[in-house]
Amino acid sequence: MTSILRTLVASAALLVASLGAQAAGFTLSSPTIKPGSMLTEAQVFNGFGCSGKNVSPALAWSGAPAGAKSFALTVYDPDAPTGSGWWHWVVYNIPASATQLAEGAGTADGKALPAGSMQGRTDFGAPGFGGACPPIGKPHRYVFTVYALKTDKLEIPADATAALVGFMITGNKIGEAKFTAMYGRKK
């Protein structure tokens, strides 16, 4: 029995290692935002006391794991004083042939997104990119994540919350790539 258990553990370790190696080359980048940098006025929300341009940044990914049938993308602020963070952008059903989103693709109508892509409702209460707008004080982190999914389409109601979309993404992801940027307000 011990021999069988060791074999199963070794097999599981090899599987995890191969999945990790497969996803190790999966990267997300932006010509607009450098990892660890501060977001600019272009990516700041226009409302809630902020006066930015509310333009989604250009994003590109490469090295997706084999078997990716679609992608999803989220922008999340884990530092928002809500107890559950703040969802700034949720895009799913991005076709497997897509490798980028153009700057400004996050308009509420989603017309500049790849065909078939859907946007979920953000914590601003509507679909589309909602820029940074933290309370005055310490800068917040904005985590940009692209997910490779094992399904070509997530069946999600149009008015679903970002949490429900996140649940469906997590249940179907085979890889992810991310970077973090910052933004803070002094007044």
Buried (B, 14 or more C-beta within 10 A) or exposed (E): EEEEEEEEEEEEEEEEEEEEEBBEEBBBBBEBBEEEBBBBBBBBBBEEEBEBEBBBBBBBBEBBBEEBBBBBBBBBBEBBEEEEBBBBBBBBBBBBEBBBBBBBBBBEEBEBBBEEBBBBBBBBEEBBBBBBBBEEEEBBBBBBBBBBBBBEBBEBEEEBBBBBBBBBBEEBBBBBBBBBBBBBBEE
